Amino acid sequence: MKRSARVKFFELLILCLCTASFSPFAQAKTGSQALTQMTPHDRLYAVAFGGDVGVAVGHAGLIMETTDGGKTWAKAAEQPPTKLAMHGIAVVGNRSIAVGQKGLVLIREGRGAWRKVDSGTESRLLRVGLNKNGVAVIVGAFGTLLKSTDGGETWSSIAPNWAELYKSGDGSDEFSAVRDEPTNYVVKVFDDNSILIGGEYGQINHSTDGGATWTPVFQAATDASGTIPPTIFGMNVGDDGVGYASGQDGLITKTTDGGKSWKRVDSGSLASLFDIDTTADGRVIAIGMRAALVSSDAGATWQPLKALDVSLNWYSGLSRGSSTPGDELFAVGHSGRVLSLALGNR
């Protein structure tokens, strides 16, 4: 895909997330409940928990918070010093890092004041991962890849030779895209300082040396047109090494070894799935543009989540707190909404 076409696709994705909202006050069917509602012009893009403290970030500097595992949410008393959109949030222990437009990086300790730090770039930053050692990694537009070893205070680029990394190596490339600067949408930093990243062209890359070198561990097949593999938008990997990634065209792929290897599963959907996560009782939810899927058998089979609000609107982030009920996840998205997804006995 030429850079101009990729810019158009990236802008279209952001436009969809900014404008796709229908019946913002529609109530979902049994199993989901809107816990907070801002205006139809508000958007929340990502959510993360550290224990029972949850932070959701979004458009124009909007931050919503919970301190009780997600039972109640409110606009944060300490709003950040920005009106830029924030696309990613990580919370580990007392440290929170938020990232967004124009190279924006905000950090804070506990529930204190947010402060800006210099990221060294003006690129759009999309997601951030953080581990308990203070190692953080940011992924962003057109190959932006940043790392911090001091909890987000300072940042440096660890972008590899993307064109070399994205070669198939076996001469069997089925698409002719120029992959010199892929936009990455997902990142995971493990406590052993290994890293997973992924995004455009359906590739997930793994590093065991803090980002010095990378190995491709998953490559999605080309899309229905036969030219471009689907983009990966969401990823979560648990402490037990089991995890999932989701994306365009109903893409869902699974790992059982902490991301060292992945296998695509049949979702039965062609929806754009912006995030994926597991409940404490082991069920999996993928959510995105007017669609959500649920698996009760570790990803082997999937069923649509029949909730009116989910089928009419978009949600782009999933997470849960340490005391969140075992069958429940929280989704954030359109209209500044935090949605409780409680699966019960389904």
SVG drawing of the C-alpha trace seen along z (x, -y; Angstrom):
<svg xmlns="http://www.w3.org/2000/svg" viewBox="-32 -22 52 47">
<polyline fill="none" stroke="black" stroke-width="0.4" points="0.0,0.0 1.5,-3.4 2.0,-5.9 -0.7,-8.2 -3.2,-5.3 -2.1,-4.4 -2.5,-8.0 -6.0,-7.9 -6.8,-4.6 -5.4,-5.8 -7.4,-9.0 -10.5,-7.1 -10.1,-4.8 -9.8,-7.9 -12.7,-9.5 -14.9,-6.4 -14.0,-6.4 -14.7,-10.1 -18.1,-10.1 -19.7,-6.7 -22.4,-7.0 -26.0,-6.2 -28.7,-6.5 -26.2,-7.4 -28.7,-6.9 -29.9,-3.5 -29.8,-0.9 -28.2,2.5 -30.0,5.8 -29.5,7.9 -25.8,8.5 -24.5,4.9 -25.1,1.6 -23.8,-1.9 -22.1,-3.1 -21.3,-6.6 -22.4,-8.8 -20.8,-12.1 -22.0,-14.0 -22.4,-12.5 -19.2,-14.5 -17.0,-12.8 -15.0,-9.7 -13.0,-7.3 -10.3,-5.3 -8.5,-3.2 -8.8,-1.9 -6.5,-0.3 -6.5,0.9 -3.9,1.0 -5.6,3.1 -9.0,1.5 -8.0,-1.9 -9.1,-2.3 -8.3,-5.1 -10.0,-5.7 -8.6,-8.3 -10.0,-9.9 -10.7,-12.9 -9.7,-16.5 -8.0,-15.5 -10.9,-13.6 -10.1,-11.2 -12.6,-9.1 -11.7,-7.2 -12.8,-4.5 -11.4,-3.5 -13.7,-0.6 -12.9,1.9 -15.3,0.3 -18.5,0.2 -18.6,-3.6 -16.9,-6.0 -16.6,-9.8 -14.7,-12.5 -11.3,-12.6 -10.8,-15.4 -7.2,-15.9 -7.7,-16.5 -4.5,-16.5 -2.8,-19.6 -3.8,-19.1 -6.8,-19.2 -5.2,-16.7 -6.6,-13.3 -5.1,-10.5 -5.2,-7.1 -3.4,-4.8 -3.0,-4.4 -1.0,-2.1 -1.3,-1.7 1.1,0.4 1.4,-0.1 1.3,-3.9 2.6,-4.9 0.3,-5.9 1.4,-6.8 -1.0,-8.2 -0.1,-8.9 -1.7,-10.6 -1.6,-13.2 1.5,-15.1 3.8,-13.0 1.9,-13.6 3.2,-11.7 1.7,-12.3 2.8,-10.6 1.7,-10.7 2.2,-9.1 -0.8,-7.7 -3.8,-9.9 -1.8,-13.1 -1.4,-15.7 -0.5,-14.7 2.5,-16.2 3.9,-16.3 7.3,-14.8 9.2,-15.1 8.7,-12.1 11.2,-13.4 8.6,-13.1 5.4,-14.8 4.1,-11.6 0.7,-10.3 1.2,-7.8 -1.4,-5.1 -0.6,-2.6 1.8,-2.3 2.9,0.8 4.5,0.7 6.0,3.4 6.7,3.4 10.4,2.6 9.5,-0.8 10.2,0.3 7.7,-1.2 7.2,-1.0 5.1,-3.2 3.9,-2.3 2.6,-4.9 2.0,-6.1 4.3,-5.2 7.0,-3.2 7.2,-5.2 8.5,-3.0 9.8,-4.5 11.2,-3.0 11.7,-4.3 13.6,-2.5 12.7,-5.0 8.9,-4.8 8.3,-7.2 10.5,-10.1 12.7,-9.9 12.3,-8.2 14.4,-7.1 13.6,-5.5 14.1,-1.8 12.6,-1.6 14.2,1.3 14.8,1.7 11.1,2.2 11.5,3.2 13.9,5.9 11.7,7.1 8.6,7.3 10.2,9.4 8.6,12.9 12.0,14.5 10.6,17.3 9.8,15.5 6.1,16.0 4.9,12.5 1.2,12.3 0.9,8.6 2.9,5.8 2.6,3.2 5.6,1.1 6.2,2.0 9.0,-0.4 7.1,-2.3 4.2,-0.2 1.8,-1.8 1.6,0.3 -1.5,0.4 -0.6,3.0 2.2,3.4 2.9,5.6 5.9,5.3 6.4,8.3 8.1,8.2 11.1,10.1 11.5,7.0 10.5,9.0 8.1,7.1 5.3,7.8 4.2,5.2 1.8,5.5 -0.4,3.6 -0.4,2.9 0.0,5.8 -1.2,8.3 2.3,9.0 3.2,9.5 6.8,9.1 8.6,10.3 11.8,9.1 13.6,10.9 16.3,8.3 14.4,5.1 13.8,4.1 17.4,4.5 16.3,7.3 12.9,8.5 11.5,11.8 8.2,12.0 5.9,14.5 2.7,14.1 1.7,13.1 -2.0,12.9 -3.0,14.0 -4.0,11.5 -7.5,10.0 -10.5,10.8 -9.1,8.7 -5.8,10.7 -3.6,7.6 -3.2,6.6 -3.3,8.6 -5.8,7.3 -4.5,4.8 -4.2,5.8 -5.9,3.4 -6.1,5.1 -4.1,7.5 -4.0,8.8 -1.8,11.5 -2.3,12.8 0.2,13.7 -0.3,17.4 0.9,16.7 -2.5,17.1 -3.5,14.2 -5.4,13.0 -5.1,10.4 -7.9,8.9 -8.2,6.8 -9.8,6.2 -12.0,8.7 -12.8,10.5 -9.2,11.4 -8.6,13.2 -5.4,15.0 -4.3,16.8 -1.1,17.5 -0.5,20.0 3.2,19.3 3.4,15.6 3.4,14.5 6.2,16.6 3.8,18.3 0.3,17.5 -2.5,19.4 -5.4,17.8 -8.9,18.9 -12.1,18.7 -14.2,15.9 -17.0,16.3 -17.1,12.5 -15.8,9.9 -16.1,7.0 -13.3,4.7 -12.4,5.7 -10.6,2.9 -9.8,4.8 -9.9,8.2 -9.6,9.4 -10.6,12.2 -12.8,12.2 -11.5,13.5 -13.5,16.7 -11.8,17.3 -14.2,16.2 -13.0,13.9 -14.6,10.8 -13.6,9.0 -15.3,5.7 -15.2,3.1 -17.2,1.3 -20.8,2.2 -19.9,5.7 -18.8,7.8 -18.0,11.5 -17.8,13.9 -16.0,17.2 -16.6,19.5 -14.2,22.2 -10.9,20.4 -11.4,19.1 -12.4,22.3 -15.9,20.9 -17.4,17.5 -20.9,16.1 -22.1,12.5 -22.8,10.5 -26.4,9.4 -26.5,6.0 -28.3,3.1 -25.7,0.4 -22.8,2.6 -24.5,3.4 -25.2,-0.3 -21.9,-1.9 -18.2,-1.4 -16.0,-0.5 -12.2,-0.5 -10.9,0.5 -11.5,3.4 -10.2,4.0 -11.1,5.1 -10.0,4.4 -8.7,6.9 -12.1,7.1 -14.3,6.9 -16.7,9.8 -15.4,12.9 -17.9,12.7 -17.4,8.9 -15.3,6.6 -15.5,2.9 -15.6,1.4 -15.0,-2.3 -15.9,-4.1 -18.5,-6.4 -20.1,-9.3 -17.6,-9.0 -19.3,-5.8 -18.1,-3.2 -20.0,0.0 -20.2,3.0 -20.3,6.3 -21.5,8.9 -21.8,12.4 -23.5,14.2 -24.4,17.8 -24.4,17.3"/>
</svg>
